[in-house]
Amino acid sequence: MKYLEYKGYTGSIEYSPQDSLLYGKVLGIRGLISYEGETGKHLEEDFREAVDAYLADCKEEGKSPEKPFKGSFNVRISATLHQRAALLAMEAKTSLNNFVAEAIRFRVDKEPA
């Protein structure tokens, strides 16, 4: 297992040799939700508790919780790469957005799930 999953949130798994402690944070949101544990089981429990606490806080404050990995992000590339991609997208009669999405999909599909 590379990541933790709970209620649509994904959490990292890190190890601190100095502290002999597992720790992580929720990925794909601007807010900081962190957790820790001495064992994998404790880490998973603290992760679930941290997500539940975040959702409860949002509800109590009357605000919508952040949705992780919304499907929209900014990418900064060189002007030359931008130009080449835009021209290739036009030649393929597709949008630059679709061209970039296909390029990402191609790379992601090469990785094991």
N, C-alpha and C positions, 0 to 999 in steps of 0.2 A: 504494500500500500504506500503510495507516494503522497497522498493527500487525504484529509478527512472530509467527509460530506455529511451535511445535516441541514434539513429544511431549506435546501437550495443554496446553501453557503458552502464554500470550499475553504479548508484551512490547511496551512503549511505544517510540516513536521520538521523541526530542527533539533539539534542536540548541542548542548553546552558541556564540553568535557571539564571545564573549570568548575562548574556547578554540579556536574553529574545529573543534569536535568534536561528533560525534553520540553520544548516550548514551540509556540507557533502563533500565527495571526491569521485572521480571516482575509482572504484574497479577493480582489476585484471590487472593493469599495474604498471610498475616501476615508471613512472613519476607522479608528483603530480598535479592533477587538482582539485581544491577546489572551492566551491561556498557557498553562504549563502543567507538568506532571512528572512524577518520579518514574512511572512505568507507562507503557503504551496505553494500558487500560485507564490509568489516572488522567493521561493526556486527553483521551477521547471523552471521558466524563467532563473534564473541565472545559473542553471545546463546546460540547453540547450545552453546558450550563452558561457559558459566555454568550452563545447565540441566543438562548432563551432569555437571558437577562437583557440583552440588547433589544430584542423584540418587545419585551415587557416595558422597558424604558420608553421606547418609541410610542407604544400604545398609551402609556401613562401621560406622556407629553403631547399626545394628539398629533404626532407627525408620522409620516410614512417612512418605514425602514428603507434603507438603500437596497436596491436590487443589484446583486453582483453581476458583472459581465453583461452589461446592457446590450451589447452588440454594436456599440458606436464608440469609436476612439480616434484620436488624432495621431497621425504618423508623420514624422519629420524625416525627409530624405533629401538628397542633393537635388539641385535644380535639373541637372543632367538626367538623373534617374527618373525624376518626375516627368520630364519631357519625353523620354523614351517610352515610359509606360503609357502616357497619355496618347502618344501617336500609335502605339501598338493596339491600344484599346479601340481607337477610332478605326483603324484598319480592320479590326475584328468586328466592327459594328456593335460594340458594347460600351457600357459606361466604364469610366475609370474605377468606380466603386466595385462593379462586378469583376473587372479585370484583377483588382487587388484581392478581392475575396477568393477568386479562383486560385490565384497564386498562393495564398495562405492555405487554402484547402488542400492543394497539391502537396505542400510541405508537411502539413499536419497529418495527412493520410499516410505519409511514409513512416510515421512514428507508431509504435505499438500503443494501444489504448491503455 
